[in-house]
Amino acid sequence: MQQSKDEETFVDTWGTGLETLEKELSVFVRRAAAHYLGGQAGQAGEEPLDGWRYPLLVRLAEGGPQRSAELARVFGLNRSTLGRHLARMEETGLVCRVDGRRQGATSAFFVTDTGRVALVAARRARMGPLRTLLDTWPEAERRELARLLARLNHDLDARAPGVRPRQRQSGSE
């Protein structure tokens, strides 16, 4: 079967490493979601921090109080879907709403002490498999992977419409 001119251009242009990168990112995301980054429980008896609660808590813990509209843009969710996640997190005491209506603004959400405890426990639980996986890697390679992933995430945030990019960590430059 003969390739079209567009297909030939695609292969020629992207065959320089980006094609491999795209494939490896796809494999990584699938495996990470299934094996390493799935819902991790905090203390015994607590509900796990699932794939939405964990990143929301991280964003709020690192960035301080934020409005739901900003969080919806960051996570690519519509406001009603995000509102359901935040309401559930508020019900379980992970986040708290600061009412900004008196100042003419909408409410902002911040992480509670309970949320911080749950976040520390979930992070600790997530570190176990990651530590095992990368145990044989030299420290310099682990730091390089972290730096490159931070750069990729920053660049992705910068391209998303209406999303304020995360500040790069000082150690990731």
C-alpha positions in Angstrom: 0.0 0.0 0.0 1.4 3.4 -1.0 1.6 6.3 1.5 0.1 9.6 0.7 2.3 12.7 0.6 0.9 13.8 4.0 1.7 10.4 5.6 5.2 10.6 4.2 5.7 14.1 5.6 4.3 12.9 9.0 6.8 10.0 9.1 9.7 12.0 7.9 9.0 15.0 10.2 8.1 13.1 13.4 10.4 10.1 13.0 13.2 12.0 14.8 12.3 10.9 18.3 8.9 12.6 18.8 7.2 9.5 17.5 9.0 7.3 20.1 8.3 10.0 22.7 4.6 10.0 21.9 4.4 6.2 22.1 6.3 6.0 25.4 4.2 8.8 26.9 1.1 6.8 26.0 2.4 3.7 27.6 3.6 5.6 30.7 0.3 7.3 31.3 -1.6 4.1 31.0 0.7 2.2 33.3 1.1 5.0 35.8 -2.7 5.4 36.1 -3.2 1.6 36.5 -0.3 0.7 38.7 1.4 3.6 40.4 -0.9 6.6 40.7 -4.3 5.0 41.3 -6.3 5.9 44.4 -4.1 5.6 47.5 -5.6 5.5 50.9 -4.6 7.7 53.8 -5.1 6.4 57.2 -6.9 3.0 57.7 -10.7 3.5 57.3 -10.4 6.7 55.2 -11.6 7.0 51.7 -8.8 6.9 49.2 -7.6 10.0 47.5 -8.6 9.1 44.0 -7.3 10.4 40.7 -9.2 13.7 41.1 -8.9 14.4 44.8 -5.2 13.9 44.9 -4.2 16.4 42.2 -6.8 18.9 43.4 -5.3 18.8 46.9 -1.8 19.1 45.5 -2.8 22.1 43.4 -4.5 23.8 46.4 -1.7 22.9 48.8 1.0 24.3 46.5 -0.9 27.2 45.1 -3.0 28.4 48.0 -6.7 29.2 47.9 -8.2 29.1 44.4 -11.6 29.7 42.8 -13.4 26.9 41.2 -13.3 28.6 37.8 -9.5 28.6 37.9 -9.4 24.9 39.0 -11.8 23.9 36.2 -9.6 25.5 33.6 -6.4 23.9 35.1 -7.9 20.5 35.1 -9.9 20.8 31.9 -13.3 20.1 33.6 -16.6 21.9 33.3 -17.5 23.8 36.4 -20.4 21.5 37.4 -18.1 18.4 37.3 -15.4 20.2 39.3 -18.1 21.5 41.7 -19.2 17.9 42.5 -15.6 16.9 43.2 -15.1 20.0 45.5 -18.4 19.4 47.2 -17.4 15.8 48.0 -14.0 17.0 49.3 -15.7 19.7 51.4 -18.1 17.1 52.9 -15.2 14.9 53.9 -13.3 17.8 55.4 -10.4 17.8 52.9 -11.1 21.4 51.7 -12.9 24.4 53.0 -14.6 27.2 51.1 -13.8 30.9 51.8 -16.8 32.9 50.8 -15.7 35.9 48.7 -19.1 37.2 47.9 -18.8 40.1 50.3 -15.8 41.4 48.4 -17.6 40.9 45.1 -15.7 37.7 44.2 -16.7 34.1 44.1 -15.7 31.6 46.7 -12.2 30.1 46.9 -11.2 26.7 48.2 -8.2 25.9 50.4 -6.8 22.7 52.0 -7.8 22.0 55.6 -5.6 20.4 58.2 -7.4 17.1 57.5 -6.7 17.6 53.8 -3.0 18.2 54.5 -2.8 15.0 56.7 -4.5 13.0 53.9 -2.2 14.5 51.3 0.9 13.6 53.2 -0.4 10.0 53.8 -1.3 9.6 50.1 2.0 11.0 48.9 3.8 8.6 51.2 1.8 5.7 49.9 2.5 6.8 46.3 6.2 7.1 47.0 6.6 3.4 47.8 6.0 2.0 44.3 7.8 4.9 42.8 10.8 4.3 45.0 10.8 0.6 44.2 10.5 1.3 40.5 13.4 3.9 40.4 15.6 2.2 43.0 18.2 1.2 40.5 18.4 4.6 38.8 21.2 6.9 39.7 20.1 10.0 41.7 21.2 12.3 38.8 18.9 10.5 36.4 16.0 10.7 38.8 16.6 14.4 39.2 16.8 14.8 35.4 13.5 13.0 34.9 11.9 15.2 37.5 13.3 18.3 35.8 12.1 17.3 32.4 8.6 16.3 33.6 8.3 19.7 35.5 9.3 21.5 32.3 6.8 19.5 30.2 4.0 20.2 32.7 4.9 23.9 32.8 4.8 24.1 29.0 1.5 22.2 28.9 0.0 24.7 31.4 1.3 27.6 29.4 -0.5 26.3 26.3 -3.8 25.7 27.9 -6.2 28.6 27.4 -6.9 30.6 30.5 -4.5 28.5 32.7 -1.9 30.2 34.8 1.2 27.9 34.6 2.4 26.4 37.8 5.6 28.0 39.1 8.6 25.8 38.4 10.2 24.4 41.5 13.6 25.9 42.2 15.3 22.5 42.0 13.7 21.8 38.6 15.6 24.5 36.6 
